[in-house]
Amino acid sequence: MRRYVPRRARQRRRVLVTATLWLIAACAVAGLVVARNPALIPGASEFFERAAVVRDLLCLRRTLQVTVRSAEFWGPDLLIVDMEIRNRSPVVILCQDLRLVDRRGQVFLPSSTSVYYVNRQESLWMRQVNPGRSVSGKFAFIVPDGTFGLACAIETEIGVIRLSPIREISRRKM
């Protein structure tokens, strides 16, 4: 059995629903007009450009592939990571933005002294990966011994984006 609702209350609901639907439709039409002609509103074109950049950065997890070929401790806290980076995103990736992140969220930066531990041809320091290209090489990170759950990540303007885990870490025999 249906509950009784007075006619006046039904009419008010109908008016509110109709007004809400018209407001949503008007906003959608206005959004389409502005999207087609961003010059109509000052700052709209910059907003859409910024939104496109943020969208590209949010898609990096799917479009940027980092494959760790080997990771090896060369001492108590020096980790040399041999990796390949494939960039299928529309943005240029700077290798110095690569990071290592442990399972607690602590971020480890690449060592600026990478060129001392890795020869210049193999070093990823100061290299970039253009869209549609791939690069392979080595990076040195200062990571305390006993750190668990390391993963490759990239630092962007929207934060650190975790990419792929490092499956195995070995020790260099001296």
Buried (B, 14 or more C-beta within 10 A) or exposed (E): EEEEEEEEEEEEEEEEEEEEEEEEEEEEEEEEEBEEEBEEEEEBBEEEEEEEBEEBBEBBBEBBBBBBEEBBBEEEBBBBBBBEBBBBBEBEBBBBBBBBBBEEEEEBEBBEEBBEBBEEEBBBBEEBBEEEEEBEBBBBBBBEEEBEEBBBBBBBEEEBBEBBEBEEBEEEEE
